[in-house]
Amino acid sequence: MLVLSAKPRISLTNIVVATDFSAASESALDHAVAIARHYNSKILLIHAIKSTPDSQSWDEARIRGADELLTHAEQKLCAEAEKHPDVECQRFLLTGTALEVVEHILSLDHIDLIVVGTHGTKGVRKLMMGSVAEQIFHHVRCPVLVAGPSLREEKTTWGPKRILLPTDLQSDESQTVEYATALAREHDARLDLLHVTIPSRAPFLEDSEFTIAPYFQSRLRGLISNRPGLDHPAEVWVEFGDDPVIGILKVAKQRAIDLIVLSVRPREPWTSHFAHKAHRIVAEAPCPVLVVQRRF
């Protein structure tokens, strides 16, 4: 949970990192380590494999192969944890179905953040569908930081200086705004709020600039009107287009955004939402994406 002290300061105690030992997972771990160093957090490094066979259903050779797989996975998990000796890291090698693994994760000490990596556009869909990660997105209520394949090639650090909060202005996003503004205060960052809407059609083209844009700019300002003061005034943006993802990515690249804070609806399956919009943002975003569930 995001906790603010009097400074104010964010507190992240436990960070879960799900790894399959791929380059994408390594990127996720690098981001988690940078965050852990900043907040003095503990990392819970998790690798999951399918349930091992019992002696009645598999022959001896296959059981021995499964045992070797477990041993190899444990060695790789240990090696990953030892890459960052300055960060407290607890390892978990879990077996079972995707749902069983996630239930085990949720039974751990209070989780403040989950960090995962993705392999590309197809990889994002694969990650979200029929996997442990899909179950994570479906069940957890804490924020999830996703490191996509299009991140800028630069040293991984934590300390965003430009944060983008895109919103469709359709439901309560107070929790998402809370995260974005808290991060902006914490890191002396600039906060950009964005709404992408469908442009006016002929013969009312001028309505977009003179009527629609000011209306949505006012609503965006209303999201942060009762928030504690930021070091830098928040900027509000209204983009016009039929595809909100294109608008979000355009602003993220033009404004050199370091972190996108994205909200999803709690009653809408995360997999469905990601499969249609958010997976595209994650796959093409030049920076990590922090996904937060709306209150309702």
C-alpha positions in Angstrom: 0.0 0.0 0.0 1.1 3.5 -0.7 1.7 5.2 2.7 2.6 8.9 3.1 4.6 10.3 5.9 4.7 14.0 7.0 7.4 14.9 4.4 5.3 13.5 2.5 7.2 10.3 1.5 6.1 7.1 -0.1 6.7 3.8 1.7 7.2 0.5 -0.2 8.1 -2.3 2.1 7.7 -5.5 0.0 8.1 -5.7 -3.7 7.2 -8.9 -5.6 9.1 -9.7 -8.8 7.8 -12.5 -11.0 10.6 -13.9 -13.1 11.0 -16.5 -15.9 14.7 -15.8 -16.2 14.2 -14.0 -19.6 15.7 -10.7 -20.6 12.3 -9.1 -20.0 12.3 -10.5 -16.4 15.8 -9.2 -15.9 14.7 -5.8 -16.9 11.8 -6.0 -14.4 14.2 -7.1 -11.7 16.5 -4.2 -12.5 13.6 -1.7 -12.0 12.6 -3.4 -8.8 16.1 -3.2 -7.4 16.3 0.5 -8.3 13.0 1.1 -6.5 14.1 -1.1 -3.5 17.3 0.8 -3.1 15.4 4.1 -3.0 12.8 3.0 -0.5 14.9 0.4 1.4 12.4 -2.3 0.3 12.6 -6.0 0.4 12.3 -8.0 -2.8 10.3 -11.2 -3.0 11.7 -12.9 -6.1 9.3 -15.5 -7.4 9.7 -18.2 -10.1 6.8 -20.6 -10.8 6.7 -23.9 -12.5 4.0 -26.4 -13.1 3.2 -29.0 -10.5 5.8 -31.9 -10.3 4.4 -35.4 -11.0 3.6 -37.9 -8.4 5.1 -41.4 -8.4 1.9 -43.0 -9.6 1.4 -41.0 -12.7 4.9 -40.6 -14.1 7.8 -43.1 -14.5 11.1 -42.8 -12.7 12.9 -41.2 -15.6 10.3 -38.4 -16.0 10.2 -37.8 -12.2 14.0 -37.6 -12.2 13.9 -35.0 -15.0 11.3 -33.0 -13.1 13.6 -33.0 -10.0 16.5 -31.8 -12.1 14.3 -29.0 -13.5 13.5 -27.9 -9.9 17.2 -28.0 -9.0 18.1 -26.0 -12.0 15.4 -23.4 -11.4 16.5 -23.0 -7.7 20.1 -22.4 -8.9 19.0 -19.8 -11.4 16.8 -18.1 -8.8 19.7 -18.0 -6.3 22.0 -16.5 -9.0 19.5 -13.8 -9.8 19.1 -12.8 -6.2 22.9 -12.7 -5.6 23.4 -10.2 -8.4 22.2 -7.5 -6.0 23.8 -8.2 -2.6 22.9 -4.7 -1.3 19.2 -5.4 -1.5 17.4 -7.8 0.8 15.9 -10.5 -1.4 13.8 -13.5 -0.4 13.5 -16.3 -3.0 10.4 -18.4 -3.7 10.3 -21.3 -6.0 6.6 -22.2 -6.4 4.9 -25.1 -8.0 1.3 -25.6 -8.9 -1.4 -24.2 -11.2 -1.4 -20.5 -12.0 -4.2 -19.8 -9.5 -2.4 -21.8 -6.8 0.8 -19.9 -7.3 -1.0 -16.5 -7.1 -2.9 -17.6 -4.0 0.5 -18.4 -2.4 1.9 -15.0 -3.5 -1.1 -13.2 -1.9 -0.6 -15.1 1.3 2.9 -13.6 1.7 3.7 -10.6 3.8 1.9 -7.4 2.8 2.7 -6.7 -0.8 3.1 -3.1 -1.9 4.1 -3.5 -5.5 4.4 -6.2 -8.1 6.9 -5.8 -11.0 6.7 -7.9 -14.2 8.4 -7.7 -17.6 7.0 -8.3 -21.1 8.5 -9.7 -24.2 6.9 -7.7 -27.0 3.4 -7.2 -28.4 2.7 -10.9 -28.8 4.6 -11.5 -25.6 2.4 -9.1 -23.7 -0.7 -10.9 -24.8 0.9 -14.3 -23.9 1.9 -12.9 -20.5 -1.6 -11.7 -19.8 -3.5 -14.8 -21.1 -3.5 -18.2 -19.4 -0.5 -17.7 -17.2 0.6 -16.9 -13.6 0.9 -13.2 -14.7 -2.7 -13.3 -16.0 -3.9 -14.5 -12.6 -1.8 -11.8 -10.9 -3.5 -9.1 -12.9 -6.9 -10.6 -12.2 -6.6 -11.0 -8.5 -4.2 -8.5 -7.0 -5.3 -5.0 -5.8 -1.8 -3.5 -5.3 -0.2 -1.5 -8.2 1.7 -3.5 -10.9 4.8 -1.9 -12.6 5.3 -3.3 -16.1 8.6 -2.9 -17.9 7.8 -3.3 -21.6 10.1 -4.0 -24.6 10.2 -0.5 -25.9 11.9 1.2 -23.0 14.6 3.7 -23.7 18.1 2.2 -23.7 19.6 3.8 -20.7 20.7 2.8 -17.2 17.9 1.7 -15.0 17.3 4.1 -12.2 14.3 5.2 -10.1 13.4 8.8 -9.7 10.9 9.8 -12.4 11.0 13.5 -13.3 8.1 13.6 -15.7 4.9 11.5 -14.9 2.0 11.1 -17.3 -1.5 10.2 -16.0 -3.9 9.4 -18.9 -7.5 9.2 -18.0 -10.9 8.6 -19.8 -12.6 10.6 -17.0 -15.3 8.0 -16.8 -15.1 6.8 -13.1 -13.4 7.4 -9.8 -9.7 7.6 -10.4 -8.9 9.1 -7.0 -6.5 6.3 -6.1 -4.6 6.6 -9.4 -4.4 10.3 -8.9 -3.1 9.7 -5.4 -0.3 7.6 -6.6 0.7 10.0 -9.4 0.7 13.1 -7.2 2.5 11.3 -4.4 5.2 10.2 -6.8 5.5 13.7 -8.3 5.9 15.2 -4.8 8.4 12.5 -3.8 10.6 13.0 -6.8 10.1 16.7 -7.4 8.6 15.6 -10.8 6.4 17.3 -13.2 2.9 15.8 -13.6 1.0 15.8 -16.9 -2.7 14.8 -17.1 -4.0 13.7 -20.4 -7.4 13.0 -21.9 -7.8 11.7 -25.5 -11.2 12.3 -27.0 -12.9 11.9 -30.4 -12.6 15.0 -32.6 -15.6 16.9 -33.7 -16.9 16.1 -37.2 -17.8 18.5 -40.0 -19.4 21.0 -39.9 -18.5 21.5 -36.2 -14.7 21.1 -36.5 -14.0 24.3 -34.5 -15.8 22.9 -31.5 -12.8 20.7 -30.7 -10.5 23.6 -30.1 -12.9 26.2 -28.7 -15.4 24.2 -26.7 -14.5 20.6 -26.1 -10.8 21.2 -25.2 -11.5 23.8 -22.5 -14.2 21.6 -21.0 -11.9 18.5 -20.6 -9.0 20.7 -19.4 -11.3 21.9 -16.6 -12.2 18.4 -15.7 -8.5 17.3 -15.6 -7.7 20.2 -13.3 -10.5 19.1 -11.1 -8.8 15.8 -10.5 -6.0 17.5 -8.6 -7.8 20.6 -7.2 -7.9 19.2 -3.7 -4.4 17.6 -3.7 -1.5 19.0 -1.6 0.6 21.5 -3.6 3.1 20.1 -6.1 6.5 21.7 -6.6 5.6 22.2 -10.3 2.2 23.1 -11.5 0.5 20.1 -13.2 0.0 20.5 -16.9 -3.2 19.3 -18.6 -3.4 18.1 -22.2 -6.3 17.2 -24.5 -5.6 15.2 -27.6 -8.0 14.5 -30.4 -8.1 11.2 -32.2 -10.1 8.0 -32.7 -7.4 5.8 -31.0 -6.6 6.8 -27.4 -3.5 4.6 -27.3 -1.9 6.6 -30.2 -2.6 9.8 -28.3 -1.1 8.5 -25.1 2.1 7.3 -26.7 2.4 10.5 -28.7 2.4 12.6 -25.6 4.7 10.2 -23.7 7.3 10.4 -26.4 7.0 14.1 -27.1 7.1 15.1 -23.4 10.0 12.6 -22.6 7.8 10.9 -19.9 9.6 8.8 -17.4 6.6 7.0 -15.9 3.0 6.4 -17.1 0.4 5.8 -14.4 -2.5 3.9 -15.9 -5.8 2.9 -14.3 -8.1 0.0 -15.0 -11.6 -0.8 -13.8 -11.8 -3.3 -10.9 -14.9 -5.1 -12.2 -13.5 -5.5 -15.7 -11.1 -8.4 -16.0 -7.5 -7.1 -16.3 -6.8 -9.6 -19.1 -9.6 -8.2 -21.2 -8.6 -4.6 -20.6 -4.9 -5.3 -21.4 -5.8 -7.4 -24.5 -7.5 -4.4 -26.1 -5.7 -1.2 -24.9 -3.2 -1.4 -22.1 -1.1 -4.2 -23.7 -0.4 -1.8 -26.6 0.6 1.0 -24.2 2.9 -1.3 -22.3 4.4 -2.8 -25.5 5.2 0.6 -27.1 5.7 2.9 -24.1 9.2 4.4 -23.9 9.0 4.1 -20.1 7.6 1.8 -17.4 3.9 1.7 -16.8 2.4 1.7 -13.3 -1.0 0.0 -13.4 -3.4 0.9 -10.6 -7.0 -0.3 -10.1 -9.7 2.3 -9.8 -11.9 2.3 -6.7 -14.9 1.4 -8.8 
